[in-house]
Amino acid sequence: MIISDLCNEYNVLVSKQQAPVYGYDNINVPYGLVIDDKGTLISVHPLGDHTNKKPVNIISIPARVPRSSGIAANFLCDTVAYMLGFDAKGKPERALRAFQACTDLHQRILEGVTDAPAIAALAFFENAPQWKTAQQLMGDKTWESSLTLNFVLQYNDGKNTMFVGDCPAVQEAWNAYYDREDDDEGALSFSLISGEPVIPAKIHPKIKGVAGAQSSGASLISFNAPAFCSHGAEQNENAPMSQREAYEYTTALNTLLADRDRVQRIGDDTIVSWAQCGETAYVDSFGGMAFAWSSNNPEKQSAGLDELTIKKATQALAQGRPYDFEGICLNPNEEFHVLALSPNAARLSVRFYLTNTFGAFARNIWQHYRDLEIRRPSYDTTVFLPTWRLLNQTIRQQSKNVKVSSEMAGAVMKAILNGTAYPASLINAIEIRINAERDISPDKAAIIKAYYSRKTTNEQFKEVLQVDINRDSDYVPYVLGRLFSIYEQIQLAAIPGINTTIKDKYFTSASTTPARIFPILGDLAAKHMRKTWQSQGYKVKLEKALGELTGKVGDHYPSRLTLEERGAFQLGYYFENQQRFNKTSKTIEDDNQGADND
């Protein structure tokens, strides 16, 4: 499914001239080796932009061969070892073997081609390696900085200079060579992509641009041990597809990954997305919906992805209405794909692959933000909880070495896009942080609300999974959380300036074993009530709240709360705490203080 969709995407990219045609790659080639009719190197041309430390000149050249170790030459374009026989790694014999491999390759491909550029190219490789000439032409400093870069072969006829690969006869020879197939009919297998009989490509091109993977590229499909193979098949014959199909899916994926502005990161995962129509506005708006609120990158925020725009786009698409985004009409029925890749040594693993309509993704994302919506303190202006901030709630903020779990991050993102239950690892991690910190931040409360909104089957619990407090609820774990908040408020009012409250000592145990802790808290509250208060009006208010909540609980406290019930406890505590900062409550408190002063 993934490979087939990537092959389809390749055809779209080629039609938009965003990907090279079959048999060619777009790579960085900063220098041209200019030769004459006799194959003599007469000039080294800088190509492209050389204003920065690393020169850039992306051009289309004959496809590269996969090369992780050993010697494997490329046609018309390669490094100094292959093109000039120069030893840049302290292995002169290896450099000579590389040059000879490149010579052999060009002789095989260009045999019988009589056009001048082809004859000149063959003469170039028949001559002794010309790296000394190249060094003299470039100068020592430029030469030293170019040893890891690519050089392309160019031909000068005395008047004009051209890329040897632009010669039609050379192109024809290359295409025939690249399309060659083994004549062994017994090697035929049915392609997993087309279903047609093909000679399977044993090695697929590498995938580059996945964070954490090898910079030289990693394999999405590979079989490198007998245990992975079956029926005598070798390497990628176990996942049969033609060389063209292997080229198409890897080229499409590499093209998508190369567009860094449209590639997203969640944890250790690299996420690419594309619309079936190939219009990049879908990817940009998706990045806004799913990641821009979660991105702290000001450049992405300013690229037409402000919160108001994304909010309007998400709402419209979620309701099945088209939306005009940067001059492009986004169709909610457009097929859309999201692929998350994780690094795994020399290979890539697929964290998830999702295909749905664009409107369905928008609807699920919008529901996610609605599930996270919660009343926050007045100083907290968060409208949509960013995904990166959500995930950061699962780790200790003060630690520089602790990272968000990659597995959990991927599972959370998948749940968001699918509109399904969040992973249990999310709530477990939040519980660990709450127990360690003994506090419920607005972000953690939002996560608890969202998690159980999708998970719980308890109708009483569902009634309190709201944006704000539910005063009418009799659900005991929720009421106990509110009661704990009242006990803490009584202590704070009775002992102003206290550094350590009952929250620091009893919060975790109170939310786990209420029957053991709440009688202790009740006794403490009674002692605090007997102290002299600055505001008798506030004292009356707390006494009233205390009587109401203890009446809801009754005479018996639960001996133990489950994980889900602890979530209700925590929400009750959070919401009751927020009432202290409610403007109405504050006004009442101020009025009471004023009456006492009178």
Secondary structure, 3 states (H helix, E strand, C coil): CHHHHHHHHHHHHHHCCCCCCCCEEEEECCEEEEECCCCCEEEEEECCECCCCCCECEEEEECCCCCCCCCCCCCCEECHHHHHCCCCCCCHHHHHHHHHHHHHHHHHHHCCCCCHHHHHHHHHHHCCCCHHHHHHHHCHHHHHHCCCCCEEEEEECCCCEEEHHHCHHHHHHHHHHHCCCCCCHHHCEECCCCCCEECCCCCCCCECCCCCCCCCCEECCCCCCHHHCCCCCCHHHHCCCCHHHHHHHHHHHHHHHHCHHHCEEECCEEEEEEECCCCHHHHHHHHHHHHHCCCCCHHHHHCCCCHHHHHHHHHHHHCCCCEEECCEEECCCCEEEEEEEEEECCEEEEEEEEEEEHHHHHHHHHHHHHHHCCCCCCCCCCCCCCHHHHHHCCCCCCCCCCCCCHHHHHHHHHHHHHCCCCCHHHHHHHHHHHHHHCCCCHHHHHHHHHHHHHHCCCHHHHCCCCCCCCCCCCCHHHHHHHHHHHHHHHHHHHCCCCCCCHHHHHHHHHHHCHHHHHHHHHHHHHHHHCCCCCCHHHHHHHHHHHHHHHHHHCCCCCCCCCHHHHHHHHHHHHHHHHHCCCHHHHHHHHHHHHHHHC
